[in-house]
Amino acid sequence: MHLGESKTVFISLLNEDGTPFDSAGSTFEWWLAKTSHSDKLLQKKLGAGLVLDTGGINVILNSADTYDLIPELYYHELKIYLGSTGLSVSTVGTVHLRPALDMRVVVNP
């Protein structure tokens, strides 16, 4: 992924036996940080950058989400809060944020 790039990332949500995950009663949180133990730099929740889709969830990244980050490797994680039954970490991994030219639109006064 490049700095300032708009991107939709699909994360498949399946049970261990391969059947579709039933998301009823669950809430979701996706975040990006330098490491798994550092402060969150970017966070998405349902209705605010996370969208449930058939068989999974979409993480919607807008260009402004990454413009001010430093190009390097970042940790990301999707957590599913299963109501009263607990917590599941669905996905963890590394995002390689690559440099790019600043292509923000500048409006002259």
N, C-alpha and C positions, 0 to 999 in steps of 0.2 A: 504494500500500500504506500502511496506517496503523500507527502504533506499536502493538506488542503484538498484532497480527493474526496468526492462524494461517493459513497459505496454502501450497498446493502449486502450484509453478510448473513447467509442462511445457516442456522444451526439445527440439525436434525434432532428431534426429541423422540427417542424410542425406549421402550422398556428393555430390560436385559434379555428377554426372550424374543426381541425384534418386533413386538406389537407396538402400535402407536401409543404414546404416553397420553393419559387422560389429564388435561390441565385444569379441570374443574376444581375450584377451591384453592388453586395455587397462585402464588405471585412470583415474579421473576425479577432478577437484577443482573445486569451485565456491567462489568467495569474494566477499566484499563488503568494500569499503574506501572511504575518502573520495575517493581518486584512484587511478589505475593505478600510482602510484609510492609510495603510502603503506602503512602497516602494515595487515594484514588485521584487520578487526573481527569478521568472521564467516566460518567455513570449514565446508564440507560435503564428505564423501568417501563412496564407496560403503559402505553398511552403517552410515553415520553421517550420515543426512540426505539422501543421494542414493540413488535407487532406479531401476534400469533398468526401462523399460517398452517396450511394442511401439512401435517407431519413434522412441524418444527416451529421455529421462531426466527423472525428477521431482526437483525440489529441494523438500524438506520443510522449511518454516519454521514453527517453534513460536512461540507468543506470547512466550515468554521470550527468544527470539533478538533481538528488536528493542525490548523495553521500555525499555532504558536508553540507546538511541541518541538523538541529537539529530535532530529533524525537519529534513531537508534532502535534497539530491541526493547519491547515492552511486554509485560505479562497481562493476559486478559482471562476473565473468568465469568461463567454464567452460573448463577445460583438459583435454585428453585426452592422456594419456601412452601412446604407441603401442608399448609394449614396447621392443624394441631398434631400432625404425625411426624413432623421433623423438617429436615433440611437436606437437600441433595445438591452436590456440585456436579453439574451436568457436563461442563466443558472447561478445560483450562488449556492454555497454550501461549505461544509467543507471536507477537505482531512485529514485523520488521517494517518500521516506518522509514521510508526512503526520502531523500531530499528531492525537492521540486522547485521550479521557479514560482514566485509569488504571482498568481494570476487573479487576485482579487480585483474587482472592478472599482476604480477610483472615480468618484464623481467630482468634477471641478465646480467650485461655487460660482 
